């Protein structure tokens, strides 16, 4: 344990983390000094000026100019220091370098999508190079989310109908957790992803081969992988239990009641439509909270998911 932040904060893995931690430590140490000093002063004065007899009456004290100026000026100076320090850090975080590598981040109930310049879409996994500024341009397709990577000390709200952004430069390879810190519904606590930091060469290799590993999997195995990767099982169980959406177990071929009063058979067309346009046919008893996966999943991936669901009898 090298400093206070090692005890109170996760590992610092970005270039902006040091400045953030330094301000955090300054506020905590200053607060601790004042806490100890004021506590000692209270105890000392309570003892020194305690009532010693029935006739011992404290004289009326109007004011003390030096004391009042001191306890006003010292906090003012500290507040100015914290403001200046915090503002400098804010401006640094709000101004990404011109050569930043740009990735689109999309928040959905309840997953994170990351769109790369090559056209690849990664769900639940953010892959970035080390020692290179990365800018996330973010938006939401439904409600307000907030992308937070504690190891990088960055957090920013992700809003529908507009773009927000944040940037960071990772300083070491490895994995870090990505959270949503804005309550966004029943499965909010499951809206997590993993940030993978690679060397520049490994990142380029990963980007060139992204998605190719899926080609070697049989359709059923690929479908199972895709339901995990796209957070389908956050809402759809595979054991018959009811979560935020109908269970996948026993789904295929069964008759499903809709909010419209109609009944449909859960065949290939129904499942495909529900993936691409989930608001088209709302299942009775469930809220229309599923995001659309049009543009995220291709035909082969949708077919694989359908084949996997068929096995869950």
Backbone bond lengths (Angstrom), bond angles and torsions (degrees), N, CA, C in turn:
res aa  C-N    CA-C-N  psi(-1)  N-CA   C-N-CA  omega(-1)  CA-C   N-CA-C  phi
1 X - - - 1.461 - - 1.533 108.79 -
2 X 1.331 115.92 107.56 1.455 119.91 -174.07 1.523 113.15 -86.91
3 X 1.327 118.64 -31.72 1.455 121.39 -177.96 1.513 109.53 -153.26
4 X 1.334 114.58 -179.19 1.462 120.21 -176.23 1.518 111.88 -61.90
5 X 1.353 117.76 -36.80 1.462 120.25 -176.72 1.524 111.88 -66.98
6 X 1.360 118.01 -27.30 1.459 120.17 176.99 1.523 110.93 -62.85
7 X 1.328 115.85 -29.58 1.464 120.65 -179.47 1.530 112.27 -83.70
8 X 1.323 117.21 -36.41 1.463 121.13 -171.03 1.523 114.18 -103.35
9 X 1.337 118.98 -14.98 1.456 122.06 -173.87 1.519 110.70 -128.31
10 X 1.343 117.05 159.00 1.468 119.76 174.59 1.521 110.30 -69.79
11 X 1.328 118.10 171.45 1.471 120.27 -179.23 1.529 112.01 -56.66
12 X 1.318 116.55 142.96 1.461 121.73 178.60 1.520 108.99 -89.50
13 X 1.344 116.78 115.99 1.462 120.68 -172.89 1.528 113.05 -126.86
14 X 1.323 117.90 24.32 1.461 119.97 177.08 1.518 109.72 -142.80
15 X 1.321 115.53 167.01 1.463 120.05 -177.51 1.522 112.53 -69.49
16 X 1.330 117.77 -25.81 1.467 120.16 -179.05 1.522 112.25 -89.20
17 X 1.318 117.12 -9.28 1.465 120.23 -175.46 1.527 111.73 -66.36
18 X 1.332 117.37 -37.16 1.457 120.22 -177.77 1.519 112.59 -61.82
19 X 1.341 117.32 -43.97 1.461 121.19 179.59 1.525 110.83 -65.73
20 X 1.323 116.10 -41.37 1.463 120.42 178.46 1.521 110.87 -62.55
21 X 1.327 116.69 -45.12 1.463 121.07 -178.59 1.526 111.55 -67.09
22 X 1.340 116.79 -36.35 1.459 119.80 179.85 1.526 111.10 -63.09
23 X 1.330 116.80 -43.98 1.463 120.27 177.30 1.527 110.82 -65.43
24 X 1.315 116.39 -41.33 1.469 121.23 177.71 1.528 110.39 -58.55
25 X 1.325 116.23 -45.48 1.466 120.35 -179.92 1.525 111.49 -66.85
26 X 1.338 117.37 -39.85 1.465 120.86 179.10 1.525 110.92 -60.10
27 X 1.342 116.56 -45.90 1.468 120.11 179.71 1.521 110.75 -63.07
28 X 1.325 117.00 -42.94 1.464 119.98 -178.01 1.527 111.92 -68.09
29 X 1.329 117.11 -44.43 1.467 120.12 -179.05 1.524 110.07 -66.15
30 X 1.335 117.04 -43.68 1.468 120.27 178.25 1.532 110.89 -60.55
31 X 1.324 116.25 -44.18 1.471 120.33 178.87 1.522 110.57 -62.65
32 X 1.341 116.49 -39.75 1.463 119.99 179.76 1.525 110.88 -65.33
33 X 1.341 117.52 -42.16 1.464 121.07 178.75 1.525 110.61 -60.82
34 X 1.335 115.72 -45.08 1.464 118.97 179.12 1.525 111.06 -66.50
35 X 1.312 117.61 -39.39 1.469 120.66 179.03 1.527 110.55 -59.79
36 X 1.336 115.99 -48.41 1.463 119.93 -179.17 1.531 110.30 -65.77
37 X 1.344 116.87 -45.58 1.463 120.24 -178.43 1.513 112.72 -62.76
38 X 1.328 117.24 -45.82 1.468 120.70 -178.35 1.530 110.41 -68.47
39 X 1.330 116.37 -38.28 1.468 119.18 178.65 1.530 111.13 -63.67
40 X 1.326 116.54 -44.62 1.469 120.13 177.89 1.529 110.72 -62.26
41 X 1.350 116.90 -42.54 1.467 120.59 179.84 1.523 110.97 -62.66
42 X 1.331 117.81 -42.47 1.467 121.28 179.13 1.527 110.83 -60.80
43 X 1.338 115.21 -47.18 1.466 119.35 -179.24 1.530 110.91 -63.97
44 X 1.348 116.59 -42.89 1.459 120.73 -178.73 1.527 111.75 -63.74
45 X 1.329 117.15 -49.06 1.465 119.99 -177.77 1.536 111.50 -69.44
46 X 1.354 116.66 -33.10 1.462 119.03 176.61 1.533 110.68 -63.41
47 X 1.349 115.05 -36.76 1.462 118.28 178.88 1.532 111.43 -76.46
48 X 1.335 117.71 -45.81 1.460 121.38 -174.70 1.520 112.00 -65.66
49 X 1.323 115.96 -39.62 1.461 118.85 -174.99 1.530 112.18 -106.40
50 X 1.314 115.77 27.73 1.455 119.68 177.10 1.523 109.74 -66.38
51 X 1.280 117.97 155.76 1.467 122.36 179.61 1.523 109.13 -75.00
52 X 1.331 115.47 121.10 1.465 119.63 -173.89 1.527 113.17 -96.11
53 X 1.335 117.26 -18.55 1.466 120.12 179.73 1.519 108.34 -156.85
54 X 1.338 115.56 174.06 1.453 120.48 179.71 1.523 111.49 -65.86
55 X 1.330 116.90 -27.57 1.463 120.65 -177.63 1.531 113.11 -92.87
56 X 1.327 114.93 0.89 1.469 119.36 -177.84 1.529 109.02 -82.61
57 X 1.331 116.67 105.20 1.466 122.10 -177.95 1.529 108.72 -118.83
58 X 1.323 116.04 129.71 1.470 120.70 178.96 1.519 110.08 -69.37
59 X 1.336 117.87 128.04 1.472 119.88 179.18 1.534 110.92 -67.03
60 X 1.333 114.48 156.64 1.465 119.71 179.20 1.528 109.01 -70.79
61 X 1.335 116.04 127.68 1.465 122.11 178.95 1.517 107.68 -113.97
62 X 1.319 117.72 122.39 1.464 120.44 -177.55 1.528 111.05 -81.93
63 X 1.325 116.16 -64.32 1.466 118.56 179.39 1.528 109.48 -166.30
64 X 1.349 114.62 169.18 1.454 121.78 176.94 1.527 106.89 -136.55
65 X 1.330 115.91 108.22 1.464 119.63 -173.52 1.527 112.70 -58.96
66 X 1.312 118.20 -45.45 1.460 120.26 -177.71 1.529 111.44 -63.84
67 X 1.331 116.04 -40.94 1.460 119.71 179.74 1.529 111.38 -65.85
68 X 1.348 116.23 -43.64 1.458 119.98 -178.41 1.524 111.42 -66.80
69 X 1.333 117.22 -39.17 1.469 120.58 177.32 1.530 110.01 -65.50
70 X 1.327 116.12 -41.05 1.470 120.39 -178.79 1.523 111.24 -61.94
71 X 1.368 116.65 -49.17 1.465 117.39 -176.45 1.538 113.07 -76.33
72 X 1.318 117.10 -5.22 1.467 120.76 173.27 1.530 111.59 -96.04
73 X 1.328 116.62 -41.08 1.464 121.03 -174.95 1.534 111.26 -73.78
74 X 1.338 117.31 -42.95 1.466 119.58 -178.03 1.532 111.69 -60.20
75 X 1.354 120.49 -50.21 1.470 119.06 176.41 1.529 112.79 -61.55
76 X 1.355 116.87 -35.10 1.461 119.27 178.79 1.525 110.65 -62.37
77 X 1.327 116.59 -44.16 1.462 120.24 178.66 1.529 110.67 -61.25
78 X 1.320 116.72 -43.15 1.468 120.69 -179.43 1.533 111.04 -64.69
79 X 1.331 116.47 -41.06 1.471 119.83 179.07 1.527 110.67 -64.06
80 X 1.335 116.58 -40.53 1.472 120.51 178.42 1.525 110.22 -63.40
81 X 1.332 117.21 -41.12 1.469 121.10 178.19 1.526 110.56 -61.67
82 X 1.332 116.44 -48.10 1.458 120.62 -179.24 1.523 110.83 -63.45
83 X 1.342 116.94 -41.67 1.463 119.96 179.36 1.526 110.98 -63.17
84 X 1.331 117.27 -48.91 1.455 120.19 -179.29 1.520 112.39 -61.67
85 X 1.318 115.75 -42.60 1.453 121.92 179.46 1.532 109.65 -64.58
86 X 1.323 116.22 -46.75 1.462 120.39 -179.38 1.519 112.40 -66.27
87 X 1.338 116.48 -38.69 1.466 119.61 -179.89 1.526 111.06 -65.83
88 X 1.330 115.89 -39.63 1.468 119.79 177.22 1.523 110.75 -61.07
89 X 1.342 115.80 -44.36 1.458 119.83 178.21 1.515 112.46 -64.88
90 X 1.335 115.94 -39.34 1.468 120.05 178.76 1.523 111.11 -62.28
91 X 1.328 116.96 -46.15 1.460 120.43 -179.16 1.525 110.97 -64.30
92 X 1.312 116.39 -35.49 1.464 120.18 177.38 1.530 110.38 -63.91
93 X 1.344 116.04 -44.28 1.465 119.76 -179.37 1.527 112.38 -72.45
94 X 1.324 117.12 -25.14 1.460 120.81 -177.51 1.528 112.79 -87.66
95 X 1.335 117.57 -4.22 1.468 120.96 -175.78 1.523 109.62 -123.42
96 X 1.330 118.04 90.14 1.470 119.81 -179.54 1.522 111.37 -70.53
97 X 1.305 118.58 147.72 1.468 121.80 175.92 1.534 110.82 -60.40
98 X 1.313 116.26 152.13 1.466 120.97 -177.35 1.524 112.73 -64.64
99 X 1.331 117.22 -26.88 1.461 120.01 -177.27 1.525 112.78 -95.04
100 X 1.337 117.59 20.56 1.465 120.91 -178.65 1.523 111.24 -64.05
101 X 1.325 115.84 142.13 1.461 122.10 173.63 1.527 107.64 -80.64
102 X 1.325 117.73 122.87 1.464 121.13 -170.90 1.529 111.80 -99.09
103 X 1.321 115.20 131.06 1.467 123.11 177.28 1.516 108.34 -129.27
104 X 1.331 116.80 135.99 1.468 120.51 175.62 1.518 109.50 -86.44
105 X 1.329 116.71 131.00 1.458 122.02 176.77 1.521 108.63 -116.01
106 X 1.325 116.30 132.21 1.458 121.75 -178.40 1.530 108.62 -123.89
107 X 1.326 116.10 126.89 1.451 121.30 176.70 1.511 110.83 -97.25
108 X 1.317 116.46 133.04 1.466 122.92 178.13 1.521 107.87 -138.03
109 X 1.311 116.29 155.86 1.467 119.01 170.29 1.534 108.85 -71.53
110 X 1.299 121.16 109.83 1.449 128.32 -2.08 1.514 106.37 -133.86
111 X 1.323 115.98 77.51 1.458 121.61 -178.53 1.517 109.88 -156.10
112 X 1.333 114.15 165.33 1.466 121.74 174.78 1.517 108.74 -113.42
113 X 1.336 116.38 131.92 1.456 123.01 173.43 1.519 108.78 -110.81
114 X 1.341 115.92 140.84 1.460 120.54 178.02 1.528 108.64 -125.94
115 X 1.332 115.84 120.36 1.461 123.00 -176.13 1.529 108.94 -105.33
116 X 1.327 116.08 123.50 1.461 121.90 -176.87 1.526 111.11 -98.36
117 X 1.332 117.07 157.79 1.471 119.85 -178.91 1.527 113.70 -57.42
118 X 1.328 118.09 -23.86 1.461 121.38 179.22 1.526 112.69 -75.14
119 X 1.335 116.65 -11.47 1.455 120.94 -176.25 1.513 113.31 101.65
120 X 1.331 117.46 -10.78 1.460 120.20 179.03 1.527 110.60 -69.56
121 X 1.330 115.70 140.38 1.458 121.91 177.28 1.524 108.41 -116.59
122 X 1.308 116.49 122.15 1.458 122.35 179.20 1.524 108.74 -110.26
123 X 1.311 117.24 127.56 1.460 122.51 -178.56 1.523 109.16 -106.65
124 X 1.333 115.43 122.13 1.458 120.26 177.68 1.507 114.40 78.79
125 X 1.333 117.67 2.07 1.462 121.35 -179.64 1.522 109.67 -137.35
126 X 1.326 116.25 122.77 1.457 122.27 175.60 1.521 107.58 -107.50
127 X 1.333 116.29 114.85 1.461 121.60 -179.72 1.519 109.14 -106.59
128 X 1.332 116.59 127.00 1.468 120.89 -177.67 1.527 109.40 -140.13
129 X 1.355 116.71 156.66 1.464 120.00 175.20 1.520 111.48 -85.22
130 X 1.326 116.54 152.27 1.450 121.41 177.90 1.524 109.94 -80.89
131 X 1.323 116.83 152.81 1.470 123.33 175.96 1.525 112.64 57.42
132 X 1.318 116.54 34.61 1.457 121.12 176.33 1.528 108.50 -143.58
133 X 1.327 119.16 130.41 1.473 120.11 179.77 1.525 110.88 -62.16
134 X 1.318 115.58 135.91 1.469 122.38 178.66 1.521 108.31 -124.34
135 X 1.320 116.68 128.74 1.459 121.93 178.55 1.520 109.14 -110.75
136 X 1.322 116.56 125.57 1.463 121.97 174.98 1.526 108.77 -99.34
137 X 1.327 116.74 120.30 1.463 122.43 173.37 1.524 106.34 -99.95
138 X 1.327 116.75 117.13 1.460 120.65 -163.53 1.528 112.58 -121.02
139 X 1.333 114.83 148.89 1.463 121.90 174.10 1.517 108.46 -154.11
140 X 1.321 115.74 165.74 1.464 122.18 179.24 1.517 109.53 -121.52
141 X 1.336 116.26 147.19 1.462 120.05 177.98 1.525 111.91 -96.48
142 X 1.348 117.52 -4.71 1.468 118.01 -177.44 1.528 112.10 -138.57
143 X 1.331 117.40 -81.48 1.467 120.70 -175.27 1.527 109.37 -116.79
144 X 1.328 116.55 -177.17 1.462 120.35 178.50 1.533 109.75 -74.80
145 X 1.312 115.14 127.39 1.454 122.31 171.55 1.533 107.67 -117.29
146 X 1.323 116.84 178.49 1.459 120.01 176.64 1.523 108.19 -150.53
147 X 1.327 116.18 117.85 1.458 120.55 -176.93 1.531 109.16 -88.45
148 X 1.325 115.62 127.17 1.461 121.50 -174.16 1.518 108.83 -137.24
149 X 1.343 116.14 125.38 1.464 121.92 174.82 1.526 107.00 -120.41
150 X 1.324 118.31 96.15 1.473 121.12 -174.43 1.530 113.72 -55.39
151 X 1.337 118.25 -40.96 1.462 120.36 -177.67 1.526 112.09 -62.65
152 X 1.341 116.90 -28.31 1.457 120.79 -178.80 1.530 111.82 -95.71
153 X 1.340 117.71 -7.76 1.467 123.92 -178.81 1.537 111.72 59.88
154 X 1.331 116.45 41.37 1.461 120.57 178.08 1.530 109.24 -127.56
155 X 1.327 115.87 141.30 1.459 122.04 178.25 1.521 108.41 -155.24
156 X 1.327 116.46 137.70 1.454 120.41 -179.39 1.527 109.69 -154.43
157 X 1.335 116.99 137.09 1.461 120.91 176.11 1.516 110.46 -64.50
158 X 1.330 115.52 144.65 1.463 123.00 178.32 1.520 106.77 -117.66
159 X 1.331 117.04 117.47 1.456 122.33 -167.06 1.527 112.24 -114.88
160 X 1.329 117.18 148.49 1.467 119.35 172.28 1.525 110.96 -73.76
161 X 1.317 116.09 147.46 1.474 123.44 174.42 1.519 114.59 67.21
162 X 1.324 117.86 18.44 1.456 120.63 173.80 1.521 108.94 -163.02
163 X 1.334 115.73 166.03 1.452 120.57 -179.32 1.529 110.06 -109.04
164 X 1.320 115.50 140.42 1.455 122.45 167.86 1.525 106.89 -125.29
165 X 1.316 116.96 169.01 1.462 118.70 -177.49 1.520 110.51 -149.01
166 X 1.301 115.21 159.21 1.455 122.97 169.44 1.517 107.76 -148.48
167 X 1.326 116.60 163.34 1.459 119.29 177.09 1.521 109.67 -140.93
168 X 1.314 114.66 159.12 1.460 121.15 176.55 1.529 107.93 -157.44
169 X 1.291 114.77 163.41 1.470 121.43 172.96 1.514 107.24 -132.31
170 X 1.324 116.02 107.61 1.460 120.88 -178.53 1.525 109.71 -70.07
171 X 1.323 115.47 142.08 1.466 120.39 -175.73 1.526 113.30 -107.40
172 X 1.326 117.81 -5.75 1.456 120.00 178.01 1.521 110.23 -151.85
173 X 1.321 115.75 150.29 1.461 120.06 179.13 1.524 109.54 -75.82
174 X 1.329 114.86 158.91 1.462 119.91 -179.54 1.509 111.43 139.51
175 X 1.327 116.12 -162.68 1.462 122.31 -177.40 1.519 110.73 -121.09
176 X 1.325 115.72 145.81 1.462 121.93 176.25 1.518 108.70 -140.17
177 X 1.325 116.66 153.76 1.453 121.80 -177.25 1.526 110.28 -89.40
178 X 1.335 115.51 139.38 1.462 122.85 175.05 1.523 107.98 -110.32
179 X 1.322 117.40 127.30 1.456 122.31 -178.59 1.527 110.92 -114.31
180 X 1.324 115.82 162.48 1.459 122.62 161.76 1.521 106.07 -105.13
181 X 1.334 117.32 125.01 1.462 120.38 -176.46 1.526 112.54 -112.46
182 X 1.326 116.53 18.23 1.461 120.83 174.45 1.524 107.15 -119.93
183 X 1.347 117.08 118.82 1.468 119.24 -176.10 1.527 109.92 -56.10
184 X 1.324 115.99 123.20 1.467 120.66 -172.41 1.521 113.19 -129.22
185 X 1.332 117.88 17.70 1.455 119.63 176.80 1.516 111.99 130.89
186 X 1.329 114.84 -171.49 1.463 121.11 -171.35 1.530 114.02 -58.03
187 X 1.320 117.49 -39.19 1.465 120.78 -175.81 1.528 112.01 -101.14
188 X 1.315 117.16 26.08 1.473 121.53 -178.78 1.522 112.20 -53.99
189 X 1.327 117.12 -42.46 1.463 120.18 -175.71 1.524 112.24 -68.51
190 X 1.328 117.84 -15.82 1.464 120.99 178.43 1.517 113.03 -92.99
191 X 1.326 117.32 -1.40 1.470 120.87 -177.23 1.524 109.41 -82.87
192 X 1.331 114.38 79.38 1.452 121.58 -177.10 1.528 109.81 -126.82
193 X 1.299 115.44 159.78 1.460 121.85 175.20 1.523 107.57 -145.77
194 X 1.318 115.62 175.54 1.463 121.12 178.80 1.518 109.05 -123.15
195 X 1.326 116.28 130.68 1.462 121.67 174.89 1.526 108.42 -95.24
196 X 1.329 116.55 119.63 1.454 122.66 178.02 1.529 108.62 -103.47
197 X 1.308 116.55 121.39 1.468 121.33 179.12 1.524 108.03 -104.03
198 X 1.348 116.31 120.59 1.458 122.62 -177.57 1.529 110.19 -111.38
199 X 1.316 116.11 163.39 1.449 119.49 163.77 1.522 107.70 -65.32
200 X 1.317 117.61 160.66 1.463 120.21 -178.19 1.528 111.24 -57.72
201 X 1.310 117.34 -42.41 1.462 120.86 -179.00 1.521 110.64 -66.55
202 X 1.331 116.79 -44.64 1.470 119.80 179.57 1.525 110.88 -65.06
203 X 1.332 116.82 -36.46 1.464 119.47 178.09 1.523 110.84 -63.97
204 X 1.314 117.15 -44.53 1.463 120.18 178.74 1.522 111.15 -63.27
205 X 1.328 116.58 -37.62 1.469 120.21 176.73 1.511 110.98 -65.32
206 X 1.345 115.90 -44.95 1.465 119.16 178.37 1.527 110.98 -60.75
207 X 1.327 117.30 -44.46 1.452 121.13 -177.40 1.528 110.74 -64.54
208 X 1.322 116.67 -37.25 1.465 120.35 -179.74 1.525 111.70 -68.96
209 X 1.342 115.98 -31.42 1.468 120.19 -176.30 1.523 113.14 -105.53
210 X 1.337 116.91 5.89 1.473 120.44 -175.01 1.524 110.37 -56.82
211 X 1.314 115.48 126.94 1.464 121.16 177.73 1.508 114.26 87.99
212 X 1.340 117.97 -15.34 1.463 119.36 -175.79 1.522 112.18 -70.67
213 X 1.340 117.53 -26.20 1.466 119.92 179.69 1.520 111.45 -63.64
214 X 1.341 117.06 -26.72 1.464 120.56 179.74 1.517 111.95 -65.86
215 X 1.335 117.07 -24.43 1.462 120.59 -175.62 1.520 112.12 -65.95
216 X 1.326 117.21 -23.12 1.463 120.98 -176.80 1.526 112.73 -88.73
217 X 1.329 118.18 -4.54 1.461 121.08 -177.04 1.528 111.14 -92.30
218 X 1.333 117.87 140.70 1.465 120.40 171.59 1.524 109.41 -61.54
219 X 1.339 118.57 154.56 1.469 121.16 -175.49 1.529 114.06 -53.58
220 X 1.336 117.73 -43.86 1.463 119.80 -177.34 1.529 110.63 -64.70
221 X 1.327 117.19 -44.07 1.465 120.68 179.36 1.529 110.32 -65.73
222 X 1.332 116.12 -40.76 1.460 119.45 178.17 1.523 110.37 -63.18
223 X 1.333 116.84 -41.10 1.460 120.12 178.80 1.512 112.09 -60.71
224 X 1.339 116.75 -41.29 1.463 120.18 178.14 1.524 110.70 -64.18
225 X 1.337 117.03 -42.72 1.461 121.40 178.13 1.526 110.53 -61.22
226 X 1.325 116.71 -43.13 1.462 120.84 -177.34 1.526 112.00 -67.17
227 X 1.331 117.78 -36.41 1.470 119.16 178.69 1.527 111.04 -67.04
228 X 1.339 116.30 -31.64 1.462 119.51 175.83 1.525 110.39 -74.67
229 X 1.332 116.38 -45.78 1.458 121.62 -175.65 1.516 111.89 -63.97
230 X 1.332 116.76 -36.32 1.462 120.83 -177.35 1.522 112.86 -94.71
231 X 1.331 116.33 13.91 1.468 122.74 175.40 1.518 112.96 61.09
232 X 1.339 117.11 26.50 1.477 119.75 178.06 1.530 111.09 -61.52
233 X 1.345 115.57 -37.60 1.458 119.46 -175.65 1.527 112.48 -75.36
234 X 1.324 117.37 -2.79 1.462 119.42 171.39 1.523 110.23 -65.11
235 X 1.326 116.40 -34.41 1.466 121.42 -177.48 1.526 113.01 -112.81
236 X 1.339 117.37 -30.71 1.464 121.96 -178.37 1.527 109.21 -106.95
237 X 1.304 117.68 112.90 1.458 119.62 177.60 1.530 109.60 -77.24
238 X 1.327 116.11 166.78 1.468 120.94 176.47 1.526 111.41 -114.98
239 X 1.339 116.50 8.26 1.465 119.73 -177.48 1.526 113.02 -120.80
240 X 1.328 116.64 11.32 1.460 119.84 178.39 1.513 114.74 94.56
241 X 1.339 117.51 -13.02 1.465 119.41 178.82 1.518 109.80 -72.53
242 X 1.340 116.48 150.74 1.458 121.99 -176.43 1.534 109.46 -98.12
243 X 1.311 116.06 123.10 1.454 122.16 175.77 1.527 108.33 -109.73
244 X 1.335 117.35 -125.29 1.470 119.62 178.04 1.520 112.69 -86.44
245 X 1.338 116.65 -6.05 1.462 121.39 -176.87 1.526 108.54 -149.90
246 X 1.348 117.83 167.33 1.465 120.45 179.38 1.526 111.99 -57.74
247 X 1.310 116.56 147.04 1.460 121.53 178.16 1.528 110.22 -70.46
248 X 1.320 116.24 148.27 1.469 120.98 174.53 1.522 111.15 -72.08
249 X 1.336 117.22 -25.40 1.464 119.99 -177.96 1.530 110.11 -66.82
250 X 1.315 115.94 124.53 1.455 121.10 179.53 1.513 114.38 73.56
251 X 1.322 117.31 11.55 1.466 120.23 -177.56 1.514 112.19 -72.67
252 X 1.331 117.32 -50.27 1.464 119.58 -171.72 1.538 111.20 -64.88
253 X 1.320 115.02 130.36 1.464 121.75 177.31 1.513 114.44 84.84
254 X 1.332 117.59 -6.21 1.463 119.83 -178.89 1.525 110.55 -87.64
255 X 1.320 116.29 159.92 1.461 121.03 175.81 1.521 109.34 -87.15
256 X 1.325 115.63 135.11 1.452 121.20 -174.77 1.521 110.48 -122.62
257 X 1.359 117.02 124.58 1.470 119.94 176.86 1.521 110.94 -77.57
258 X 1.330 116.86 138.95 1.458 121.93 -179.85 1.514 110.54 -107.49
259 X 1.322 115.92 161.34 1.457 121.46 177.44 1.525 111.43 -61.58
260 X 1.323 116.79 -25.72 1.471 121.03 179.60 1.521 112.64 -73.92
261 X 1.324 117.86 -10.17 1.453 121.88 -177.57 1.515 112.81 98.35
262 X 1.316 117.23 -11.08 1.456 121.47 178.63 1.527 110.51 -80.41
263 X 1.315 115.43 168.45 1.455 122.73 174.95 1.523 108.63 -127.52
264 X 1.324 116.15 133.64 1.458 120.17 179.60 1.517 109.79 -125.73
265 X 1.320 115.92 156.86 1.459 121.49 175.20 1.528 108.23 -92.42
266 X 1.306 116.31 130.84 1.464 121.00 -178.29 1.523 109.69 -79.67
267 X 1.332 115.78 75.39 1.461 121.00 177.45 1.523 110.06 -97.77
268 X 1.333 116.35 -168.50 1.464 120.29 -178.22 1.532 112.08 -58.83
269 X 1.329 116.62 -42.96 1.465 119.87 -177.66 1.526 111.58 -65.55
270 X 1.327 116.30 -39.72 1.472 119.85 179.72 1.523 110.83 -64.05
271 X 1.349 116.36 -45.15 1.465 119.51 -178.59 1.530 110.60 -66.65
272 X 1.338 116.58 -41.24 1.459 119.70 178.95 1.528 110.90 -61.56
273 X 1.332 116.47 -45.07 1.461 120.01 179.47 1.521 110.94 -64.30
274 X 1.320 116.40 -37.62 1.461 120.00 -178.91 1.522 111.57 -67.51
275 X 1.330 117.17 -28.64 1.459 120.92 177.88 1.529 110.42 -76.26
276 X 1.323 116.56 -45.15 1.457 120.90 -174.78 1.523 112.85 -81.91
277 X 1.332 116.34 -35.52 1.470 121.27 -178.01 1.526 109.12 -140.81
278 X 1.314 117.70 74.72 1.476 121.28 -172.11 1.523 114.43 -65.40
279 X 1.331 118.41 -14.75 1.455 120.06 -179.67 1.528 112.33 -85.82
280 X 1.335 117.28 -4.93 1.472 120.35 -176.01 1.518 111.87 -67.37
281 X 1.320 117.25 -41.74 1.466 122.07 -179.31 1.528 107.70 -135.40
282 X 1.318 115.78 102.64 1.466 121.39 -177.74 1.526 110.09 -86.45
283 X 1.319 116.31 124.08 1.463 121.84 179.27 1.524 109.73 -67.39
284 X 1.317 115.62 136.14 1.464 120.71 -179.42 1.535 110.29 -59.73
285 X 1.337 115.52 133.47 1.456 120.80 176.08 1.511 115.18 90.46
286 X 1.345 117.57 0.96 1.462 120.77 -179.30 1.520 110.47 -126.81
287 X 1.331 114.90 150.67 1.451 120.84 179.50 1.533 110.51 -82.31
288 X 1.342 118.02 147.20 1.471 121.37 179.51 1.530 111.49 -80.22
289 X 1.323 116.59 71.04 1.470 120.48 -174.91 1.522 112.83 -108.05
290 X 1.323 118.58 -5.03 1.465 120.26 -176.82 1.523 111.00 -72.15
291 X 1.348 117.60 131.40 1.468 119.63 176.67 1.517 110.91 -77.02
292 X 1.317 117.61 156.08 1.459 122.48 177.04 1.529 109.69 -79.38
293 X 1.320 116.05 141.98 1.460 120.82 179.77 1.520 112.27 -108.66
294 X 1.320 116.70 15.80 1.461 120.28 173.82 1.529 108.70 -63.17
295 X 1.321 116.76 129.09 1.450 121.07 -177.46 1.514 113.36 90.02
296 X 1.334 117.18 -12.40 1.459 121.23 178.32 1.524 111.10 -101.78
297 X 1.343 115.75 -42.65 1.461 121.59 179.96 1.525 109.42 -110.07
298 X 1.340 116.56 135.66 1.466 119.68 176.01 1.530 109.82 -91.58
299 X 1.326 116.39 179.16 1.466 120.76 -175.64 1.524 112.18 -60.38
300 X 1.336 117.42 -42.00 1.467 119.91 -179.12 1.525 110.89 -63.73
301 X 1.310 117.39 -39.00 1.463 120.45 179.59 1.522 111.19 -69.06
302 X 1.328 117.27 -40.28 1.469 120.43 177.14 1.520 110.35 -63.10
303 X 1.333 116.30 -43.21 1.473 119.92 178.50 1.524 110.97 -61.43
304 X 1.331 116.90 -38.53 1.464 120.63 179.52 1.526 110.64 -65.08
305 X 1.320 117.43 -41.95 1.458 120.57 178.24 1.524 110.72 -62.66
306 X 1.327 116.98 -41.38 1.466 120.64 178.60 1.539 110.38 -62.25
307 X 1.347 116.30 -43.21 1.463 119.33 179.56 1.526 110.77 -63.48
308 X 1.319 117.27 -36.42 1.464 120.52 177.82 1.521 110.63 -66.68
309 X 1.315 117.68 -44.87 1.472 121.45 -179.85 1.531 110.46 -61.26
310 X 1.312 116.67 -34.54 1.479 120.45 179.48 1.533 111.30 -60.46
311 X 1.337 117.40 -29.97 1.467 119.89 -177.48 1.527 112.29 -79.10
312 X 1.315 118.07 -13.82 1.469 121.34 -176.54 1.521 110.27 -89.45
313 X 1.290 116.48 70.29 1.464 121.62 -176.03 1.528 110.75 -79.61
